[in-house]
Amino acid sequence: MFIVAESGSTKVEWRLMDGEELIHHFYTTGLNPYIQKEDEINSIIQMEVVPGLDNYQPEKAYFYGAACSSISNQNKMKNAYNRCK
């Protein structure tokens, strides 16, 4: 089971997948590591993503988003996400 996120600055579309099967789908506030600090990103993940998972526990996460082309912004997203585990 894995989760795929497609993000812009205003909203993120999250899809929980088991192989090619869509298990769960929801939206949250947008995430943009160029604009937001790691703590703010972590807070959104804690307050919106974790509850949105409905107790599913994905083994991997794939995040496609605005401002995620640089290594520093990728690391900011990884760190914020990993703090929720």
Buried (B, 14 or more C-beta within 10 A) or exposed (E): BBBBBBBEBEEBBBBBBEEEEEBBEBEBBBBBBBEBEBEBBBBBBEEBBEEBBEEEEBEEBEBEBBBBEEEEBBEBBBEBBEEEE
